[in-house]
Amino acid sequence: MSAAKDMAGDAPLLLREDGADGVTVLTLNRPAARNSLSLVMLETLENAFAAIGEDARVRCLVLAANGPVFSAGHDLKEITAHRQDPDGGRAFYDRAMSTCARVMQAITALPQPVIAAVQGVATAAGCQLVATCDLAVAAEDARFATPGVDIGLFCTTPSVPLARAVPRKAAMEMLLTGEMVDAPTALRIGLVNRVVPGPLVMETALGLARHIAARSALTVRTGKRAFYAQIEQPLAEAYAQAACVMTENLMAHDAAEGIGAFVAKRKPVWEDR
């Protein structure tokens, strides 16, 4: 559990729960502020991801939120307050946006897959968080938006993972109109993987996480890293890199074990090496 506290009270900003099955749940715990991503919240997330990345006990991560809003994005009250700084807020804004960029990249760089469990609304940088996660499960009444254009602040940083998660025209429509996208539409365009009744969101996300956690951690880690490396490359370079990764993966103990178990019609025993 993070030691960082919400300025409005003594509750931790972020809750961590580690399961015996290798699944860890991180829960945004700032419901009164719509789980907005204040600088302290971003720094708390960054520290939590760093710790999880080094924790071999964690095989899959579920990112959830308390309250009716998954995350409303950056803390606009905090942003407004810093306009009174001597530099008009520039130094703070640069720090906040740089920290946010590191947090999002940390999710991609984590060796463990990250699954967003979304109930309620995810807007702006909150939508960015969902788009950045490797997988996402959403409640039937969940909604998503990048509404910065409505307040004169285009959602440029949220556009980075959004444009990599959904087709370009779908991304541009969200960015240019700021309109809410319902869960079925989010599923259709690929922003989320599954849509389920609200009470089943965590159950579904945890089930998916446990399914992944039961696989070889080495294989999953190798595959995730290779996926994000090749996706930005030209076709020939992507195939060259993927071929090298496949060769290295084939040389691993778990690949020999898994293939041998399949041929012998038995359950594999993973050693994560």
C-alpha positions as CSV (number, residue, x, y, z in Angstrom):
1,M,0.0,0.0,0.0
2,S,1.3,3.4,-0.9
3,A,2.2,5.8,1.9
4,A,1.0,8.8,-0.1
5,K,-2.1,10.4,1.3
6,D,-5.0,12.3,-0.2
7,M,-4.7,16.0,0.8
8,A,-8.5,15.8,1.6
9,G,-7.9,13.1,4.3
10,D,-5.8,10.3,5.6
11,A,-6.8,7.6,3.1
12,P,-4.0,6.3,0.9
13,L,-4.1,7.5,-2.7
14,L,-3.4,4.0,-4.0
15,L,-4.3,0.6,-2.6
16,R,-2.3,-2.5,-3.4
17,E,-3.6,-6.0,-2.8
18,D,-1.4,-9.0,-3.6
19,G,-3.1,-12.3,-4.3
20,A,-1.5,-15.8,-3.7
21,D,-2.3,-16.5,-7.4
22,G,0.3,-14.0,-8.6
23,V,-2.4,-11.3,-9.4
24,T,-1.9,-7.9,-7.9
25,V,-4.7,-5.3,-7.8
26,L,-3.8,-1.5,-7.7
27,T,-6.8,0.6,-6.9
28,L,-7.0,4.4,-7.4
29,N,-8.4,5.6,-4.1
30,R,-9.4,9.3,-4.6
31,P,-13.1,8.9,-5.3
32,A,-14.1,12.4,-3.9
33,A,-11.8,13.9,-6.5
34,R,-13.0,11.6,-9.3
35,N,-9.7,9.8,-9.0
36,S,-8.0,12.7,-10.8
37,L,-4.4,12.3,-11.6
38,S,-2.8,14.9,-9.4
39,L,1.0,15.1,-9.4
40,V,1.2,13.2,-6.2
41,M,-1.1,10.5,-7.6
42,L,1.1,10.2,-10.7
43,E,4.2,10.0,-8.6
44,T,2.5,7.4,-6.4
45,L,1.6,5.3,-9.5
46,E,5.1,5.7,-10.8
47,N,6.6,4.3,-7.6
48,A,4.1,1.5,-7.4
49,F,4.8,0.4,-11.0
50,A,8.6,0.5,-10.3
51,A,8.1,-1.7,-7.2
52,I,5.8,-4.2,-9.1
53,G,8.2,-4.4,-12.0
54,E,10.9,-5.7,-9.6
55,D,8.5,-8.1,-7.8
56,A,8.8,-11.6,-9.3
57,R,5.7,-12.7,-7.2
58,V,3.5,-10.4,-9.4
59,R,2.6,-12.2,-12.6
60,C,-0.3,-10.0,-13.7
61,L,-1.7,-6.6,-12.6
62,V,-5.2,-5.3,-12.5
63,L,-5.7,-1.5,-12.3
64,A,-9.0,-0.5,-10.8
65,A,-10.6,2.5,-9.1
66,N,-12.9,3.2,-6.1
67,G,-16.0,5.3,-6.7
68,P,-18.3,6.0,-9.7
69,V,-15.4,7.5,-11.8
70,F,-12.5,5.4,-13.0
71,S,-10.5,8.6,-13.5
72,A,-11.3,12.1,-14.7
73,G,-7.8,12.8,-15.9
74,H,-5.5,15.5,-14.7
75,D,-6.5,17.5,-11.6
76,L,-7.9,20.7,-13.1
77,K,-8.1,22.5,-9.7
78,E,-4.4,21.8,-9.2
79,I,-3.6,23.0,-12.7
80,T,-5.6,26.2,-12.1
81,A,-3.9,26.9,-8.8
82,H,-0.5,26.8,-10.4
83,R,-1.4,29.6,-12.7
84,Q,-0.5,31.8,-9.8
85,D,3.1,30.6,-9.8
86,P,5.7,33.3,-10.9
87,D,6.1,31.5,-14.2
88,G,2.4,31.1,-14.8
89,G,2.6,27.4,-14.0
90,R,5.0,26.4,-16.8
91,A,7.5,24.5,-14.5
92,F,4.7,22.7,-12.7
93,Y,2.9,21.8,-16.0
94,D,6.2,20.5,-17.5
95,R,6.8,18.4,-14.4
96,A,3.2,17.0,-14.3
97,M,3.1,16.2,-18.0
98,S,6.6,14.6,-18.0
99,T,5.6,12.5,-14.9
100,C,2.4,11.4,-16.6
101,A,4.3,10.4,-19.7
102,R,6.7,8.3,-17.6
103,V,3.8,6.6,-15.8
104,M,2.1,5.6,-19.1
105,Q,5.4,4.3,-20.5
106,A,6.0,2.4,-17.3
107,I,2.8,0.5,-17.9
108,T,4.1,-0.5,-21.3
109,A,7.5,-1.4,-20.0
110,L,6.3,-3.5,-17.1
111,P,7.2,-7.1,-17.5
112,Q,3.7,-8.1,-16.2
113,P,0.5,-7.5,-18.3
114,V,-1.7,-4.8,-17.0
115,I,-5.5,-5.0,-17.2
116,A,-7.8,-2.0,-16.6
117,A,-11.0,-2.8,-14.7
118,V,-13.2,0.2,-15.7
119,Q,-16.4,1.1,-13.9
120,G,-17.9,4.5,-14.5
121,V,-16.3,7.3,-16.6
122,A,-12.7,7.5,-17.9
123,T,-11.9,10.8,-19.4
124,A,-8.9,12.7,-20.7
125,A,-5.8,11.3,-19.0
126,G,-8.1,8.7,-17.4
127,C,-9.0,7.5,-20.8
128,Q,-5.3,7.6,-21.6
129,L,-4.7,5.3,-18.7
130,V,-7.2,2.8,-20.1
131,A,-5.8,3.0,-23.6
132,T,-2.3,2.4,-22.3
133,C,-3.1,-0.8,-20.4
134,D,-2.5,-4.0,-22.2
135,L,-6.1,-5.1,-21.8
136,A,-9.3,-3.5,-20.5
137,V,-12.6,-4.8,-19.1
138,A,-15.4,-2.3,-18.9
139,A,-18.8,-2.2,-17.3
140,E,-21.8,-2.0,-19.6
141,D,-22.4,1.6,-18.4
142,A,-18.8,2.7,-18.6
143,R,-18.1,5.7,-20.8
144,F,-14.9,7.2,-22.3
145,A,-13.9,10.6,-23.7
146,T,-11.0,12.8,-24.5
147,P,-12.9,16.1,-24.0
148,G,-10.0,18.5,-23.7
149,V,-11.1,20.3,-26.8
150,D,-14.1,21.5,-24.9
151,I,-12.0,23.5,-22.4
152,G,-9.3,24.7,-24.8
153,L,-6.8,22.0,-23.9
154,F,-6.5,19.4,-26.7
155,C,-5.9,15.9,-25.3
156,T,-2.5,15.6,-27.0
157,T,-0.9,13.2,-24.6
158,P,-4.0,11.0,-24.4
159,S,-3.9,10.8,-28.2
160,V,-0.6,8.9,-28.1
161,P,-1.9,5.6,-26.7
162,L,-5.4,6.2,-28.0
163,A,-4.1,6.4,-31.6
164,R,-2.2,3.1,-31.0
165,A,-5.3,1.4,-29.5
166,V,-8.0,2.3,-31.9
167,P,-8.3,3.2,-35.7
168,R,-7.1,6.7,-36.5
169,K,-10.4,8.1,-37.5
170,A,-12.1,6.8,-34.4
171,A,-9.3,8.4,-32.3
172,M,-9.6,11.7,-34.2
173,E,-13.4,11.7,-33.7
174,M,-13.0,11.3,-30.0
175,L,-10.2,14.0,-29.8
176,L,-11.9,16.5,-32.1
177,T,-15.5,16.2,-30.7
178,G,-14.8,15.4,-27.1
179,E,-18.0,13.4,-27.1
180,M,-18.6,10.4,-24.7
181,V,-18.1,6.9,-26.2
182,D,-20.3,4.2,-24.6
183,A,-18.9,0.8,-23.7
184,P,-20.3,-1.0,-26.7
185,T,-18.7,1.5,-29.0
186,A,-15.4,1.3,-27.0
187,L,-15.5,-2.5,-27.6
188,R,-16.3,-2.1,-31.3
189,I,-13.3,0.2,-31.9
190,G,-10.9,-1.8,-29.8
191,L,-10.5,0.6,-26.8
192,V,-11.6,-2.3,-24.5
193,N,-11.6,-6.0,-24.8
194,R,-14.7,-7.0,-22.9
195,V,-17.9,-5.4,-21.7
196,V,-19.8,-7.0,-18.8
197,P,-22.4,-6.1,-16.3
198,G,-21.0,-3.7,-13.6
199,P,-21.0,-6.2,-10.8
200,L,-18.9,-8.6,-12.9
201,V,-16.1,-6.2,-13.9
202,M,-13.6,-7.1,-11.2
203,E,-14.5,-10.8,-11.4
204,T,-13.9,-10.8,-15.1
205,A,-10.7,-8.8,-14.9
206,L,-9.4,-11.1,-12.1
207,G,-10.4,-14.2,-14.1
208,L,-8.5,-12.9,-17.1
209,A,-5.5,-12.0,-14.9
210,R,-5.4,-15.4,-13.3
211,H,-5.6,-17.1,-16.7
212,I,-2.5,-15.1,-17.8
213,A,-0.7,-15.6,-14.4
214,A,-1.0,-19.3,-14.9
215,R,1.3,-19.1,-18.0
216,S,5.1,-18.9,-18.0
217,A,6.1,-15.5,-16.7
218,L,9.2,-15.6,-18.9
219,T,7.1,-16.3,-22.0
220,V,4.6,-13.6,-21.2
221,R,7.4,-11.0,-20.4
222,T,9.2,-11.9,-23.6
223,G,6.0,-11.6,-25.7
224,K,4.9,-8.3,-24.2
225,R,8.3,-6.7,-24.7
226,A,8.5,-7.9,-28.3
227,F,5.0,-6.9,-29.1
228,Y,5.5,-3.2,-28.2
229,A,9.0,-3.2,-29.8
230,Q,7.8,-4.4,-33.2
231,I,4.5,-2.6,-33.5
232,E,6.2,0.7,-34.3
233,Q,8.6,-0.8,-36.8
234,P,8.4,-1.2,-40.6
235,L,7.2,-4.7,-41.6
236,A,10.7,-6.1,-42.5
237,E,12.3,-4.8,-39.3
238,A,9.3,-6.1,-37.3
239,Y,9.7,-9.6,-38.7
240,A,13.5,-9.5,-38.2
241,Q,13.1,-8.6,-34.6
242,A,10.2,-11.0,-34.0
243,A,12.2,-13.9,-35.6
244,C,15.2,-13.2,-33.2
245,V,12.8,-13.1,-30.2
246,M,11.2,-16.4,-31.3
247,T,14.6,-18.1,-31.5
248,E,15.6,-16.9,-28.1
249,N,12.2,-17.9,-26.7
250,L,12.6,-21.4,-28.2
251,M,15.9,-21.8,-26.4
252,A,14.3,-21.1,-23.0
253,H,13.5,-23.9,-20.6
254,D,9.8,-23.1,-20.5
255,A,9.4,-23.4,-24.3
256,A,10.9,-26.8,-24.2
257,E,8.7,-27.8,-21.3
258,G,5.6,-26.4,-22.8
259,I,6.1,-28.0,-26.2
260,G,7.1,-31.3,-24.6
261,A,4.0,-31.2,-22.4
262,F,1.8,-30.5,-25.4
263,V,3.3,-33.5,-27.3
264,A,3.0,-35.7,-24.3
265,K,-0.5,-34.5,-23.6
266,R,0.3,-33.5,-20.0
267,K,0.1,-30.2,-18.1
268,P,3.3,-28.1,-18.3
269,V,5.3,-27.2,-15.1
270,W,6.6,-23.6,-15.5
271,E,9.9,-22.6,-14.0
272,D,9.9,-19.1,-15.5
273,R,13.3,-19.5,-17.2
